[in-house]
Amino acid sequence: MADIKNVLFIVVDQWRGDTVSFLGHPCIRTPNLDALCRDGVTFRNHYVQGAPCAPARASLLTGQYVMTHRVVQNGIPLDARHNNLAYELQRIGYDPALIGYTTTAQDPREVPENDPRYRVAGGVMPGFTPIARLDPARRPYFDWLRQRGMDVPVESDDIFLPADDSPDSPSRVAAENSDTSYSTEHALAYMRGMETKPWFLHLGYYRPHPPFIAPAPYNKTYDPADVPPPVRAASPAVEGNQHPLLAYYMGWVQQSSFFRNGTGLASEMGEDGVRRTRAAYYGLIAELDEHLGRIVAYLKDRGQYDNTLIVFTSDHGEQLGDHHLLGKLGYFDESYHIPLVIRDPRASANNTRGQVVEAFTEAVDVMPTILDWLGVKRPRDCFGYSMLPFIEGDAPTDWRQEVHWEFDFRPYFQNAGKPPPLRLARDQCGLAVIRDEHFKYVHFDALPPLFFDLKQDPHQYENRADDPTYTGRVLDYAQKMLSWRMRHAERTLTGYSASPDGLIRTA
């Protein structure tokens, strides 16, 4: 088995980049993830290129920015012409397996409009072989529960209601029946059947995605009094004064999207409510961490750990009460900063084990890193770069100095009948961000820009876009963003050219 190269690609949902104890979180405990950090390389400043799930996962799995693949919201189809990680793996003989979901809607020019896949928000990206689906509707999961003898109500999400009236009540589903357990059990079964041949597994977990309620005993892992308080302005009104989009969110985001029995606006949550929410969220992370330990222990017990590349990351982050917000939305870092840990089993990675990379990395870098480890050249239509040099101890000197992300706030299927917010046209509902160590610029199509001095204002309370002392900086960053967008325009076929000698490859 020495020449077998496996890849375990773990993608969790909605895990913030700062909630890793290895990176110094003040109260969270992730011992199994920490062990992976000590045996691999951790990327502290890793960001996704979009939110929510569909844009984020499209960038992760195609290596393209949102402005290129244009999956701008959940439910927006992925153009069939785009390449992806699964296709590249198939070309070298892997059958890329999927447990979970990719939140991909099919191209309606390739698939009939009445295809049942359009009724599932979390469809599968072409090229992957589903082993155990776990789409947002969770129907395969509920069927699994019924097979295990659990009485699942017709309103299946009712299992995520509190089991009792206590403030820290667990969900009604037992830990051994949780959707986290569902993913782990199917992953272990898959790996048992693949011990003699190379495999690739995209292992997806639904947590710590809402509903924010953990099964026992994880519901009592954290005392709300011990968790960090939210970073936010004195009131939702003060927060909303920063920008029209933020003011809109103060009166729009509902608690019911995050708690099965939630009522009222997210912005109306007091500090006690936010702390309880964080304790529940951290409890879901504690459950996930324990299952990560089960997966790694299996690989070690079966002799596969030393020929398996392990990549652990998330699709996007979570506001978790910061700036009076819940969810993944807008322009604040909390929605886009995500964890990334890579454990390379090769001896060439021994000198970097336990190191933390401070350089800015992006979700689009994950696909070329996996392909590079498998000996495959980065496709031209992939905009990310391999991170293997950091892991091999030869950090590149010309690496990017900033990160980028985009967000589209047009109505999608959950509110498709409503007009776009702020009296904008549907295709005006976009923002783009460029962020480095010192400054952050947010550009809107039809709304005022934002500019933050992160050295003076790390929590981004004060918009400096109209401050005359920052006018030159704002222009510089607007030009940087324009250059970034021009450089990463769609280029699938721009590496070819017709010539007197016929078709030639130019790049």
Order of alpha helices (4+ residues) and beta strands (2+ residues): beta-alpha-beta-beta-alpha-alpha-alpha-beta-beta-alpha-alpha-beta-alpha-alpha-alpha-beta-beta-beta-alpha-alpha-beta-beta-beta-beta-alpha-beta-beta
